C-alpha cells in the first residue's frame, strides 16, 4: 500500500491537483496562539494557571479532540424511556465522543475548580479554562456551567451541601447514574421553565407537597430540562406544607434515591434543536418525584439569583469562546489561501473584516474575564454591586453579537464555511442559544432596569468603573456622558417609558464597559479602533467598516 502525507501531490492524477487550500487547522495550541487571552489571564490575576491552560490549549487544539467535537455534534443523544422488559428507564444515550470531551473538561476543573480551590484569580482561571473547551465543543459546556453555578445556591443548605458539594467538586467523570459502591462525583442540571411560562417562572404549575423535614413530593412538568443525565437538578415548584401554601420554592431533585432507587423523572422526549446538538435538552414530568428544598421554602427566586448570575456569566464566556473559534478559523483560512494574486489576509477589504472580528472577540473576552474577576471569593461590596448590573448588561450585548459575528467569519471561508465539514457552520447554529438561555433579550434588558431600581449601588459602581478611563478618549467620554444621562433619566421614569428604552440603555452601557476595558487591557491601536468603529461618528453597521487609515494588519497579526 502506498501512503501519502497530507497535502502531497499525486503525480498523474486524472483530473486535477488539490491546490490553494489551507491545511487542516489541527494540532495547534489554542491558548498560546491566543495572545489576547494569555495577556488578560495575567492582567486579571490568574498568571499562576498558565501551565494548566497551556496544557489544555494543546489538548483542545489536537486533531483527536476536534474529531470528537465533530462526532458529538453529528451523533446526537438518544432518549430511552423503557428498557427491553418494559421497566421505566428514562435515560439518554450519548455518543462516546461526548463522554471523552466532557471527561477532559471535568478533569481540568472547567466546572468547579474556583469553588474547590479558592485563591486569588481562581474564577478567572476557571473562566479561561471553560472558554478553551467551549471554543471547540460547546454542547458539553451546558452541564459544566450549571454544575459551577449550582454551588452558589446549594452551599447555603447543609442538608444538601454536606453530601453533594464534595461530589460536585470531584474531577472524575462518571456518565452512569449508578455504580457499584456509589458515585463519588456529580453533575447538576436545571429544569425551571414550563410550557405556559417560559421566563415567567412564577407562572409554573408544578407543585410540591411536604413529606416532612426538607423533603417534598413533586407533581408537574418542565418544558426544558437541560442535560437530563445529570445526577441532580434544581427545579422550581409551588410548595405546600400542611395545606398551607409556602410560595415558589427551589428544590433539588436527585436522579437516584437511597438504595439505588430511581427517582420518578419521566423523560417525554428530547428537543430537536437548531444547535447545541451534542447536549440533550428534554421535556420531563414529575409524578410523585422526591425533591429537597434549597434555602427557605417560598424563597425560590432569591435562592436561584446567584446561580443565574453565574450561568449568565458563562453565556458571555461561551459566546466569547465561539467568537474566538470563528476568528481563529477565518484567520487560518485567510492566511493559507490566495485570490487574485495575493493571500486573502493581505487584501485590504478582507484585512479590515478580520481585524473587526478580532476586536469584537477581544472586547467580549475581556468583558467575560472582568466579570469573572468580580465573582472572586475576595470580591468587595463594590465588586458585588458592579456585577449585579454588569452581568446582565454584558449578557445582553455580547450574546446578541454572537450570531452575526459567526456569520461574518463563516463568510470569510466562502463556500467551505457553509458546509458541515468545517466547524463554523456548527458555530453559526450554536451562537443563538447563548442569547436565549438564561433570559432572552427583552428579559435581560428589563433585568438591567431592575438592577438599577432595586440596587442603586450597582449604577454607582458601574459609573465608577467607567470613570477609571475618563479623559483618555473624547469619543468614549461623550458616549459615557450620554449613557449615564439616559440611565439617570430612566431610573426616575415610569415603567412603560423605561422599558421602551431598556435595550438602548443595555447596549450603550455594554459598549462603554467594553471600550473602557480595552483602554485598560489592550494595545492602544485596538482600543482606539474599537471606540471609533463602535462609537464614532462614522461607525458602520457591518463588520469591516473601520476608520480611514486604521492599521488593520497590525491588529490581525496579534490574533
Secondary structure, 3 states (H helix, E strand, C coil): CCCCCCCCCCCCCCCCCCCCCCCCCCCCCCCCCCHHHHHHHHHCCCHHHHHHHHHHHHHHCCHHHHHHHHHHHHCCCEEEEECCCCCEEEEEECCHHHHHHHHHHHHCCCCCHHHHCCCCCHHHHHHHHHHHHHHHCCCCHHHHHHHHHHHHHHCCCHHHHHHHHHHHHCCCCCCCCCCCCCCCCCCEEEECCCCCCCCCHHHCCCEEEEEECCEEEEEEEEEEEECCCCCEEEEEEEEEECCEEEEEEEEEEECEEHHHEECCCEEEEECCCCCCCCCCEEEEEEEEEEEEEECCCCCHHHHHHHHHHHHHHHHHHHHHHHHHHHHHHHHHHHHHCEECCEEHHHCHHHHHHHHHHHHHHHHHHHHHHHHHHHCCCCCCHHHHHHHHHHHHHHHHHHHHHHHHHHHHHHHHCHHHHHCCCCHHHHHHHHCHHHHHCCCCHHHHHHHHHHHHHHCHHHHHHHHHHHHCCCCCCHHHHHHHHHHHHHHHHHHCCCHHHHHHCHHHHHHHHHHHHHHHHHHHHCCHHHHHHHHHHHHCCCCCCCCCCCCCCCCHHHHHHHC
